[in-house]
Amino acid sequence: MTSDFKDIDAYVDIAVKGKAPVLKIPSQACLTQGPVDPFSIVIFGATGDLTARKLFPALYNLYLHGAFPESFAIIGAARAESTDDRFRERMNKALEGMDISKLAEFQKHLHYRQIAFDSNEAF
């Protein structure tokens, strides 16, 4: 079996540890050109560390740069009991040091639902 990776350490870092290389692509290059359709994003395990450290700041940054349409929803789903307001407060902490000038309007699009992942009815 062959691999495109030059060494096994690079493969382990990317595939196992989740450490992707820094691509140094400017944020402006990642935005869409023109309006996008309304959408919903569901984040499963939304009360976890990955959401707070990586996903939420990235989504808010896209919003700041105009990459989202007027109509969108970001729905956090997890096992933990919570409310929309508590979920929003938790995500606020993830944005420390960022421009929060549009945070209030962004928060209107954030929602939280407690879910039992082993229940078909929950989905």
C-alpha positions as CSV (number, residue, x, y, z in Angstrom):
1,M,0.0,0.0,0.0
2,T,1.4,3.4,-1.0
3,S,0.7,6.8,0.4
4,D,1.2,10.4,-0.9
5,F,2.7,11.3,2.5
6,K,6.4,11.5,2.6
7,D,6.6,10.1,6.1
8,I,4.3,8.4,8.5
9,D,4.6,11.3,11.1
10,A,2.9,13.7,8.7
11,Y,0.1,11.2,8.1
12,V,-0.4,10.6,11.8
13,D,-0.5,14.4,12.5
14,I,-3.2,15.0,9.9
15,A,-5.3,11.8,10.0
16,V,-5.0,10.8,13.6
17,K,-4.3,14.0,15.6
18,G,-6.3,16.3,13.4
19,K,-3.4,18.8,12.9
20,A,-3.7,20.2,9.4
21,P,-0.9,22.2,8.1
22,V,-1.2,26.0,8.0
23,L,-2.0,26.9,4.4
24,K,-1.4,30.7,4.7
25,I,-4.4,31.4,2.5
26,P,-5.7,35.0,3.1
27,S,-9.2,35.0,4.5
28,Q,-10.5,37.1,1.5
29,A,-9.6,34.2,-0.9
30,C,-12.0,31.9,1.0
31,L,-15.1,34.0,0.6
32,T,-17.8,33.5,-2.0
33,Q,-18.4,36.0,-4.7
34,G,-21.9,37.3,-4.5
35,P,-24.9,36.2,-2.5
36,V,-25.4,32.6,-1.3
37,D,-28.7,30.8,-0.7
38,P,-30.2,30.7,2.8
39,F,-28.8,27.7,4.8
40,S,-28.8,25.9,8.1
41,I,-25.7,24.4,9.8
42,V,-26.2,21.8,12.5
43,I,-23.2,21.3,14.8
44,F,-23.4,17.9,16.5
45,G,-21.5,17.9,19.8
46,A,-21.9,21.7,20.0
47,T,-21.0,22.0,23.6
48,G,-17.6,20.5,23.0
49,D,-14.2,22.1,22.9
50,L,-13.8,21.9,19.1
51,T,-16.9,24.1,18.6
52,A,-15.7,26.7,21.0
53,R,-12.1,26.9,19.9
54,K,-12.4,26.4,16.1
55,L,-15.8,26.1,14.6
56,F,-17.6,29.1,16.2
57,P,-14.8,31.6,15.7
58,A,-14.5,30.5,12.1
59,L,-18.2,30.8,11.4
60,Y,-18.3,34.2,13.1
61,N,-15.4,35.4,11.0
62,L,-17.2,34.4,7.8
63,Y,-20.2,36.3,9.0
64,L,-18.1,39.4,9.7
65,H,-16.7,39.3,6.2
66,G,-20.2,39.1,4.6
67,A,-20.0,35.4,3.5
68,F,-23.5,34.6,5.0
69,P,-26.9,35.5,3.5
70,E,-29.5,37.4,5.4
71,S,-31.3,34.2,6.2
72,F,-29.4,31.5,7.9
73,A,-29.4,29.4,11.1
74,I,-26.7,27.7,13.1
75,I,-28.1,25.0,15.3
76,G,-26.0,23.5,18.1
77,A,-27.0,20.0,19.1
78,A,-25.6,18.1,22.0
79,R,-26.6,15.8,24.9
80,A,-26.2,18.5,27.6
81,E,-29.2,20.3,28.8
82,S,-29.1,24.0,27.8
83,T,-31.0,26.9,26.2
84,D,-30.4,29.1,23.3
85,D,-29.3,31.9,25.6
86,R,-26.8,29.7,27.5
87,F,-25.4,28.4,24.2
88,R,-25.0,32.0,22.9
89,E,-23.2,33.0,26.2
90,R,-20.8,30.0,25.9
91,M,-20.0,30.9,22.3
92,N,-19.4,34.6,23.3
93,K,-16.5,33.4,25.4
94,A,-15.0,31.8,22.3
95,L,-14.7,35.1,20.6
96,E,-12.4,36.9,23.1
97,G,-10.0,39.1,21.2
98,M,-12.2,39.2,18.0
99,D,-14.2,42.1,16.6
100,I,-17.6,41.7,18.2
101,S,-19.3,44.6,16.5
102,K,-21.8,42.3,14.8
103,L,-22.2,39.8,17.5
104,A,-25.7,40.8,18.6
105,E,-27.1,40.4,15.1
106,F,-25.1,37.1,14.6
107,Q,-26.5,35.7,17.8
108,K,-30.1,36.0,16.5
109,H,-29.2,33.1,14.2
110,L,-27.9,30.8,16.9
111,H,-30.1,28.1,18.4
112,Y,-29.5,25.1,20.6
113,R,-31.3,21.8,20.9
114,Q,-30.6,19.0,23.4
115,I,-30.6,15.7,21.5
116,A,-30.2,12.0,22.4
117,F,-28.0,10.8,19.6
118,D,-29.1,7.2,20.0
119,S,-32.8,8.1,19.4
120,N,-34.3,8.1,15.9
121,E,-37.1,10.3,17.1
122,A,-34.6,13.0,18.1
123,F,-33.5,13.5,14.6
